[in-house]
Amino acid sequence: MRFGKTSMFFGLNGLIALCFVIYFLPWVFSSTVDAKIISPYAPATLHVTYVVNGKAYSGSYMRNGVSLLNETVRIRYLRFRHRTSVVNSFMGMWAEPLAWWGVFIFASAALLFTNNGVFSKGTVFQLQKKFPWLLMEEYFPIPNASFRHTSTHYNKHQQKQKQQLPGKDLA
């Protein structure tokens, strides 16, 4: 399969979006519980304990706007793995993955949507079944394709080749 720069951009970012959907689906359908914030009270991290089905779990998270005065915080945990949890807020669940994706979108747009030294204007990507799985072919289009045929240097070179006799060395 061959892809241009635009389809490669949308293909890569679509693949990342699909990975995010797969990653976030268990969190969307997970359960929540109130967790007790335990000391030490650090300005950047939370240390919490929470109880699920009579068993106590603990974890450390980035504070992300939770006040130092709060004694409890809402935690979202996976139903099939109770010790895996996040703070139930936009900053706790969604912000970091989406921020990294934003960095990737910006970098891939800068590389694939502009003419630069990394990917020239005529770059084509090819996916294949054997290693290396992704090949890159670059084409450098000549602005004026008829230039070679109208050039006086090219015409003189052609005339010299016609005048030479075959099999005779010019020394």
Contacts in CASP RR format, 6 or more apart in sequence:
PFRMAT RR
TARGET T0000
AUTHOR 0000-0000-0000
METHOD contacts of the structure
MODEL  1
MRFGKTSMFFGLNGLIALCFVIYFLPWVFSSTVDAKIISPYAPATLHVTY
VVNGKAYSGSYMRNGVSLLNETVRIRYLRFRHRTSVVNSFMGMWAEPLAW
WGVFIFASAALLFTNNGVFSKGTVFQLQKKFPWLLMEEYFPIPNASFRHT
STHYNKHQQKQKQQLPGKDLA
1 126 0 8 1.000
1 127 0 8 1.000
2 124 0 8 1.000
2 125 0 8 1.000
2 126 0 8 1.000
3 11 0 8 1.000
3 124 0 8 1.000
3 125 0 8 1.000
3 126 0 8 1.000
3 127 0 8 1.000
4 123 0 8 1.000
4 124 0 8 1.000
4 125 0 8 1.000
5 112 0 8 1.000
5 113 0 8 1.000
5 119 0 8 1.000
5 122 0 8 1.000
5 123 0 8 1.000
5 125 0 8 1.000
6 112 0 8 1.000
6 113 0 8 1.000
8 112 0 8 1.000
8 125 0 8 1.000
9 108 0 8 1.000
9 109 0 8 1.000
9 112 0 8 1.000
9 113 0 8 1.000
12 108 0 8 1.000
13 101 0 8 1.000
13 104 0 8 1.000
13 105 0 8 1.000
13 108 0 8 1.000
16 101 0 8 1.000
16 104 0 8 1.000
17 101 0 8 1.000
20 97 0 8 1.000
20 98 0 8 1.000
20 101 0 8 1.000
23 97 0 8 1.000
24 93 0 8 1.000
24 94 0 8 1.000
26 78 0 8 1.000
26 79 0 8 1.000
26 80 0 8 1.000
27 76 0 8 1.000
27 78 0 8 1.000
27 86 0 8 1.000
27 93 0 8 1.000
29 79 0 8 1.000
30 76 0 8 1.000
30 77 0 8 1.000
30 78 0 8 1.000
30 79 0 8 1.000
31 52 0 8 1.000
31 76 0 8 1.000
31 77 0 8 1.000
31 79 0 8 1.000
32 74 0 8 1.000
32 75 0 8 1.000
32 76 0 8 1.000
32 77 0 8 1.000
32 88 0 8 1.000
33 50 0 8 1.000
33 51 0 8 1.000
33 52 0 8 1.000
33 74 0 8 1.000
33 75 0 8 1.000
33 77 0 8 1.000
34 50 0 8 1.000
34 72 0 8 1.000
34 73 0 8 1.000
34 74 0 8 1.000
34 75 0 8 1.000
35 48 0 8 1.000
35 49 0 8 1.000
35 50 0 8 1.000
35 72 0 8 1.000
35 73 0 8 1.000
35 74 0 8 1.000
35 75 0 8 1.000
36 48 0 8 1.000
36 49 0 8 1.000
36 50 0 8 1.000
36 71 0 8 1.000
36 72 0 8 1.000
37 46 0 8 1.000
37 47 0 8 1.000
37 48 0 8 1.000
37 66 0 8 1.000
37 70 0 8 1.000
37 71 0 8 1.000
37 72 0 8 1.000
37 73 0 8 1.000
38 47 0 8 1.000
38 48 0 8 1.000
38 49 0 8 1.000
38 58 0 8 1.000
39 47 0 8 1.000
40 47 0 8 1.000
41 68 0 8 1.000
42 63 0 8 1.000
43 63 0 8 1.000
43 68 0 8 1.000
44 62 0 8 1.000
44 63 0 8 1.000
45 60 0 8 1.000
45 61 0 8 1.000
45 62 0 8 1.000
45 63 0 8 1.000
46 60 0 8 1.000
46 61 0 8 1.000
46 62 0 8 1.000
46 63 0 8 1.000
46 66 0 8 1.000
46 73 0 8 1.000
46 87 0 8 1.000
47 58 0 8 1.000
47 59 0 8 1.000
47 60 0 8 1.000
48 58 0 8 1.000
48 59 0 8 1.000
48 60 0 8 1.000
48 61 0 8 1.000
48 73 0 8 1.000
48 75 0 8 1.000
49 56 0 8 1.000
49 57 0 8 1.000
49 58 0 8 1.000
49 59 0 8 1.000
50 56 0 8 1.000
50 57 0 8 1.000
50 58 0 8 1.000
50 75 0 8 1.000
50 77 0 8 1.000
50 85 0 8 1.000
51 57 0 8 1.000
52 77 0 8 1.000
52 82 0 8 1.000
53 82 0 8 1.000
55 82 0 8 1.000
57 77 0 8 1.000
57 82 0 8 1.000
57 83 0 8 1.000
57 85 0 8 1.000
59 85 0 8 1.000
61 86 0 8 1.000
61 87 0 8 1.000
61 92 0 8 1.000
62 87 0 8 1.000
62 91 0 8 1.000
62 92 0 8 1.000
64 87 0 8 1.000
64 89 0 8 1.000
64 91 0 8 1.000
64 92 0 8 1.000
64 95 0 8 1.000
65 91 0 8 1.000
66 73 0 8 1.000
66 87 0 8 1.000
66 89 0 8 1.000
73 87 0 8 1.000
73 88 0 8 1.000
74 87 0 8 1.000
74 88 0 8 1.000
74 89 0 8 1.000
75 85 0 8 1.000
75 86 0 8 1.000
75 87 0 8 1.000
75 88 0 8 1.000
76 85 0 8 1.000
76 86 0 8 1.000
76 87 0 8 1.000
76 88 0 8 1.000
76 93 0 8 1.000
77 83 0 8 1.000
77 84 0 8 1.000
77 85 0 8 1.000
78 84 0 8 1.000
78 85 0 8 1.000
86 92 0 8 1.000
86 93 0 8 1.000
87 93 0 8 1.000
110 116 0 8 1.000
111 118 0 8 1.000
111 119 0 8 1.000
112 119 0 8 1.000
115 121 0 8 1.000
119 136 0 8 1.000
119 138 0 8 1.000
120 138 0 8 1.000
120 139 0 8 1.000
120 140 0 8 1.000
121 140 0 8 1.000
121 141 0 8 1.000
122 138 0 8 1.000
122 139 0 8 1.000
122 140 0 8 1.000
122 141 0 8 1.000
123 136 0 8 1.000
123 137 0 8 1.000
123 138 0 8 1.000
123 139 0 8 1.000
124 136 0 8 1.000
124 137 0 8 1.000
124 138 0 8 1.000
124 139 0 8 1.000
125 134 0 8 1.000
125 135 0 8 1.000
125 136 0 8 1.000
125 137 0 8 1.000
126 134 0 8 1.000
126 135 0 8 1.000
126 136 0 8 1.000
126 137 0 8 1.000
127 133 0 8 1.000
127 134 0 8 1.000
128 134 0 8 1.000
128 135 0 8 1.000
148 154 0 8 1.000
164 170 0 8 1.000
END
